[in-house]
Amino acid sequence: MKEVSFQRGAYIYREGDPADAVYFVLTGEVEILRTVEKRAVRLAVVGRGNFFGETGVMRNQPRSITARARTDMSAIQMPRNRFLDMVRTDQPVGLAVLRRLCVRLAHADAKTIGAWQPDEDIAPDAKLRVRLLPGSHLVASLIGTEGIDIGKFPYRVGRRLQPGEPPLQTTTELALTGSDMYQMSPAHFSIELIENRPAVRDLGSYLGTVVNGMRIAKFENSEVAMLQLGQNLVLAGGDDSPYSFAIVVETV
């Protein structure tokens, strides 16, 4: 491992580069980008004390996103083999990363430290009420403040097609308008039931979907996130996206 420094605007790695290292931010900030229609769109900002770059390493695939220094920054660079050794031997750094990955994969059990934990209170035969509510002024202006009661699954959410875009192969139950076509994809995410447990599935969107703090996408470790009883926060697109929702799950 070694300490590396980057000036503001410098690229740590780009989409398509080999996934040969994981980084732990010491100072400054890194922005995570993805290219949509030849434009770099920001997914997230990673700051001091956080990891980035582990997804490609764990999947042993080329980089699916770009990392660029948002400010002058420094980080610990962990070569792929060293990182995997730490995960295998349960060293403190490796264990912390493994916990984070468990959350992102949505396969953690009740003992895992993370933002998401499975809710065991949903009985297999429980009758559920699932409501899609606005989480931003934009979405409230499009679907109303009362939201939508979802009675049929899957329920697919996206945006209306722009001129010249190819037609969708599946039906979208909710097609939103808006000027930021880079954040919301025509078929973005679906709300569905998996063995009577509510879940959100990313539908191959440009930037992914954040569910209770975990990003799901075709370029991440998982495309599905289970929902819990009560309120679940869902963001379509990057951290700056105006397409914010709350999905409320109740038993009736």
ABEGO torsion letter per residue (X at the ends): XBBBBBBBGBBABBBGBBBABBBBBABEBBBBBBBBGGBBBBABBBBBGBBBGAAAAAAGBBBABBBBBABBBBBBBBBAAAAAAAAAAGBAAAAAAAAAAAAAAGABBAABBEABBBBAABBAABBBBBBBBBABAAAAAAAEAAEBBBABOBBBBBBBBBBGBBBBABBBABBBBEABAAABBABABBBBBBGGBBBBBBAGBAAEBBBGGBBBBAABABABBBBBBEBBBBBBEBAABABBBBBBBBBX
